[in-house]
Amino acid sequence: MSKPITFALHAVAAIVAFSAAVHARAEYPEKPIRIVVPSSPGGSADAIARMVGERLIRALGQTVIIENKGGGGGNIATEAVARSAPDGYTVLLTGNNHTLNVSLYAKPPYKLDDFQPVIELTRGPSVFVAAQNAPFKSLKEMTAAAKAKPDSVAFGSPGVGLPSHIAMETFTRTAQLKLVHVPYKGSGPSLSDVIGGQIPLVSSTLAAAMPHIKADKIKALAVTSPNRWPSLPDVPTVAESGYPGYSHMTWLGLLVPKGTPEAIVARLNAETDKVLADPAIRAKLEQQGTSPVGGSPAAFQKMMAEEYAASRTLVQTTGLRPE
């Protein structure tokens, strides 16, 4: 009699688990959802969060609140979400910093496995831009100047450890250059200084630099994508400029705290994937210098694992540390 009883118990447990999952999916969401963004309002991550959040309101039938929580290189927002209830009502929109900071900081306030992946939202390149008064007009000319006189060329970035900073650090390692890094507090100040000629070179997200490139206020030397970017077809890639194999992309995605029910993760993934597939949203994202990605949580997890390995290697080989 023990085998039939054991089988029956397993069957009941499976039915209960299935019913709970169905109930969670059917009832979720019952209250507003917060998407926490680890940067200040006005940046590309904030704009994408609001764009996606607005569409999720329609899809989920609940208010979606965008909460900007900048500081600490993204650590403040990330730690706050890691400590939130795993109920699907607090979502983290994050990017490259998420996989970098656990290696960059001696005592990071979170672990990668504190989170479950939901979906990769977007991916786009950084761009190396020069002031109009810079003594170089191409990446090859900048590289030649830097090799002729190490530490003579300064470059600005939005901040230590941010994707555009890492894009340039990866390039200097590839090209065996010694540049002087000048970290700013955001893309705006760094781009303002390169437009004004106070600094000759800046590494920026394409989304932030695009309006100034189009207005001919700065010169785009190269994009960091594997291939030329559709919105800047005349700008060469770093790989084309003499460094084959080089590429660095900025990504954004959604994560939830570990322990969030799989049915809720699946619902968030499915609805966000539909948003990203919308032609109007795709067009808006591409105008900002990025492309929608979408896909499964598993695909997003695999990409983050690869990013973590690359970030860890970079920190170990360069001795990169937060300032």
PyMOL commands that set and color helices and strands:
alter all, ss='L'
color gray80, all
select helices_A, chain A and resi 2-27+44-60+72-82+96-104+112-114+139-148+163-175+187-196+206-214+262-277+279-287+297-318
alter helices_A, ss='H'
color red, helices_A
select strands_A, chain A and resi 33-37+64-68+90-95+115-131+154-157+180-183+201-205+218-223+249-257+291-292
alter strands_A, ss='S'
color yellow, strands_A
deselect
rebuild
show_as cartoon
